[in-house]
Amino acid sequence: MGTRRYDERDVRIRPGRGSRPRTKQRPEHADAETALVTAVDRGRYAILVDPDGPDERVAIAMKARELGRDRVVPGDRVDIVGDTSGDEGSLSRIVRIGERRTVLRRTADDTDPIERIIVANADQLVIVTALADPEPRTRMIDRCVAAAYDARMDALLALTKADLADPAELVGMYAPIGVEVVVTSAQSSVGGKIIHGLDDVRAALEGKTSVLVGHSGVGKSTLVNALVPGTYRAVGIVNDVTGRGRHTSSSAVALRVPGTSKPTWVIDTPGVRSFGLAHVDPQHLLGAFADLAAVAEECPRGCTHADDAPDCALDEWVEASPDDVTRAARAARIESFRRLLASRLGSGEPDNREPARP
């Protein structure tokens, strides 16, 4: 038997990955259903299919590959396909993200170029601030008001722990400039804590989607647990040495508030220690300080409103104060604005980590 010679039939050629032509056409997903994203956890999305509709149900989804790096966050309205039944073990795919009415963003600090989207489609930013334990930080409040203004959202200041300190000072600082303020206090009882002022909070939230932000330990999760019974959001304590709270809520979650005449949602977020505004145009910062914006209309053209700005009407406003109390309050407002402005322009130290009182 002769020896067979090798030929092309003995060579196996694996086709290259680029040998198959790719198409830019994508499926239309005309049969996609609409859903509301309520939570995100390690690549899986808790969604509410047909929210407020007759077929409302909870389901789990993943993000379709065609969405690429587009981020899906709580509050997003999305289109889903696949198994949308919500049965155990079912998994649908998010194929489209609906147009967002509002987007709340923050950065790690005022120089960080990376924006982090917190929630989408919220109507109101609720700045939860404890009156004591931990001490309130007015500069943090101002930052959140500026972020809400930039996102075209209303700002609501929720003051907690009024049983520990008088809220009059902070109410007097923010109520006159158009920031709605609600005050709550806690009272221990046999059945647990009773939250006084909860009806005022619920009335301020009714008919809106509100996102709650604040430092750890200020009472955000306690407030959510009272508004949405049975939620059992983890509640933390404040460190006696540092005066700071411990992170307990690890992810943002949207929850429907019962007992309201209109659909009402709250989105609880993890506690933050800083709220960078690198994404906010410095020219827009003044708009977040309604009282200062009105005064600044008298400034000369091209005024920067900074510390060294000549003939700035803001300085004249302080000098024209009728008494020492008013002078101190006005000076504190201008200082807060100018620190934000300097931090955004890179001409001063960031102030989002420094505790302060007016």
KAMOZI-V272180 format. One record per helix or strand of 3 or more residues. SS is the DSSP state (2 for helix, 1 for strand). FROM is the first residue (numbers start at 1). TO is the last residue. If there is no record, write none. Layout:
BEGIN
{{SS & FROM & TO} {SS & FROM & TO}}
END
This chain:
BEGIN
{{2 & 8 & 10} {2 & 17 & 19} {1 & 33 & 41} {1 & 44 & 49} {1 & 57 & 63} {2 & 65 & 67} {1 & 77 & 82} {1 & 92 & 97} {1 & 103 & 107} {1 & 116 & 120} {1 & 124 & 130} {2 & 138 & 150} {1 & 154 & 160} {2 & 168 & 177} {1 & 180 & 183} {1 & 185 & 189} {1 & 192 & 196} {2 & 198 & 205} {1 & 209 & 213} {2 & 220 & 227} {1 & 253 & 256} {1 & 265 & 268} {2 & 282 & 288} {2 & 290 & 296} {2 & 313 & 319} {2 & 324 & 345}}
END
